[in-house]
Amino acid sequence: MKNILIVEDNADLASLIQLHLGDINCTSDIAQDGGKALQYYKQNDYDLVILDIMLPVMDGIEVCKQIREQGTYIPIIMLTSKSSEIDRVVGLEVGADDYITKPFSIPELLARIKAQFRSIEALAQPKAEQDKEDIKAGDMAIHLANRTVSIAEKNIELTAREFDLLVYFAKHPGQVFTRNQLLDHVWGYQFEGYEHTVNTHINRLRIKIEQDPANPFYILTVWGVGYKFGGNKR
């Protein structure tokens, strides 16, 4: 059974989420402010954190940052305002794995949680030898065994989702993917209206890996269709 920390100051919403987590065989604790969230996190073992951004005492961005500084990886799904694009971007930058905008449906949230658990379980399974080999593309080296990326021998810091997205592109060079296909294959879910999740991650990924994000070399836009990996793989 998985244990989840719900960090949400709206008591009704937190209780609703907690109720439905039982439907997917999860236990949970509720923290209604950022300080209490960190206290619970340090005292208990959790498998995932659902983290609102707007919180009393300490906001979700700072909570996410401090959790990541603990060193042990745990999936974090952030809850954000629909109008607050900057919060979503900053949340991804400090290490959130995914975000969902309010108002949201419970089935969508549960699907995202289950997708995170599938990703963790896949990482824990032994990999075939060919999946441990580095992927080379231009000056980029993707080290699958330890999930790191370097460009011209300089290490690039990526979130877990950014790394998964980059690997998926690099394993399918030249193949064009729609946003919905990327949501399905990389995130493990597909919901209408959430294509901007892909856009945000690709924009952040380009800032980190491209010499000129406005004229990308690795991740190319195919106008009217989606994206493809354009690095000269070798």
Long-range contacts (C-beta under 8 A, 24 or more apart in sequence): 1-25, 1-26, 1-27, 2-26, 2-27, 2-47, 2-48, 2-117, 3-27, 3-28, 3-29, 3-44, 3-45, 3-46, 3-47, 4-28, 4-29, 4-46, 4-47, 4-48, 4-49, 4-50, 4-113, 5-29, 5-31, 5-37, 5-40, 5-41, 5-44, 5-46, 5-48, 5-49, 5-50, 6-30, 6-31, 6-50, 7-31, 7-32, 7-34, 7-37, 7-49, 7-50, 7-51, 7-52, 7-55, 7-60, 7-63, 8-32, 8-50, 8-52, 8-79, 9-33, 9-52, 9-54, 9-55, 9-56, 10-52, 16-106, 17-50, 17-106, 17-109, 20-106, 20-109, 20-110, 21-110, 21-113, 23-110, 24-110, 24-113, 24-114, 26-113, 32-56, 33-57, 33-58, 34-58, 34-59, 34-60, 34-62, 34-63, 37-63, 38-63, 38-66, 38-67, 41-67, 41-70, 42-70, 46-74, 47-74, 47-75, 47-117, 47-120, 48-74, 48-75, 48-76, 48-77, 48-113, 48-116, 48-117, 49-74, 49-75, 49-76, 49-77, 50-77, 50-79, 50-109, 50-113, 51-76, 51-77, 51-78, 51-79, 51-96, 52-78, 52-79, 53-78, 53-79, 53-80, 53-81, 53-84, 53-87, 53-91, 54-81, 60-91, 61-87, 61-90, 61-91, 61-94, 64-91, 64-94, 64-95, 64-96, 65-94, 65-95, 67-95, 68-94, 68-95, 73-160, 75-116, 75-117, 75-119, 75-120, 75-160, 77-109, 77-112, 77-113, 77-116, 79-104, 85-200, 88-200, 89-200, 89-203, 89-204, 92-159, 92-161, 92-162, 92-200, 92-201, 92-204, 93-204, 95-159, 96-159, 97-159, 97-160, 97-161, 98-161, 98-187, 98-197, 99-197, 108-189, 108-191, 111-188, 111-189, 111-191, 112-187, 112-189, 114-188, 115-187, 115-188, 115-189, 116-188, 118-188, 119-160, 119-164, 119-188, 135-167, 135-170, 135-171, 135-233, 136-233, 136-234, 137-170, 137-173, 137-218, 137-229, 137-231, 137-232, 137-233, 137-234, 138-217, 138-218, 138-231, 138-232, 140-209, 140-218, 140-231, 142-166, 142-167, 142-170, 149-209, 151-209, 156-208, 156-209, 157-208, 158-205, 158-208, 161-186, 161-187, 161-201, 162-201, 162-204, 162-205, 162-208, 165-201, 165-202, 165-205, 166-205, 166-209, 166-219, 169-218, 169-219, 169-227, 169-228, 169-229, 170-229, 170-231, 170-233, 172-229, 173-228, 173-229, 173-230, 173-231, 173-233, 174-228, 174-229, 174-230, 175-228, 175-229, 176-222, 176-225, 176-226, 176-227, 176-228, 177-226, 177-227, 177-228, 178-225, 178-226, 179-226, 179-227, 181-226, 182-226, 182-227, 198-227, 202-227
